[in-house]
Amino acid sequence: MGVCTYPGRRMAHVLVVDDEGDSREFVSRFLLRMGHRVSGAMDGRDALRKLLSDKPDVIVLDVRMPELDGVGLLEVLRSYLRFHELPVILLSAQARSEEIDRARRMGVRHFFHKASFKLEALSDAVDDALGLASN
């Protein structure tokens, strides 16, 4: 874990789930610079395997992935009491409005398009999710 460059922020374990390695690496590096502990998963099935051994505080989740997509993973998570309130932030290049609506009904508060999101907004969303997780 890197040195926290943002004193006063709550640091957390963030799971970044994205089938695009460059995108997963970009987001992970940013979160590491923020001082968070970060792990990555290539798709929803990989994320489920990792969630069983090490529950994160927040998930940054791509919507469109092979095997088990982001909304499908979210549905599985919400069916388990252990993961029912786990904060999820969606980050996707191609999400359809009905996918975003389904995710919002399952408690997702933040959605970002990969092409236009700002890292500061992602940082704020993680901070917001940590505030929800600590209540």
C-alpha angles and dihedrals in degrees: 000000000000127000113277110250093184109065117201095032121116109246119217148174108263123191112207111201116191133134091213106084095202092052093045090049094047093052092041093052091050092050091047090053087053087058099254125137106242135195128177138217129193097216143344095285092051089048092052091053090051093044091057092060103033122019111210125214093231137012124213102201135192114216102211113057137134122253099019116008125216098262090046090052090048090053091051091048093050090053091064120072090216091061100029095107098030107134115242128191117196120219116176144150098208112024116150119226092247090055091051091047091051090049092049090052086055092055104270108149101177131053126173132186110227093224096056112022123119121224090228089059090051089050090051091049091052090049090050092048091051089052089055092045093052095053 
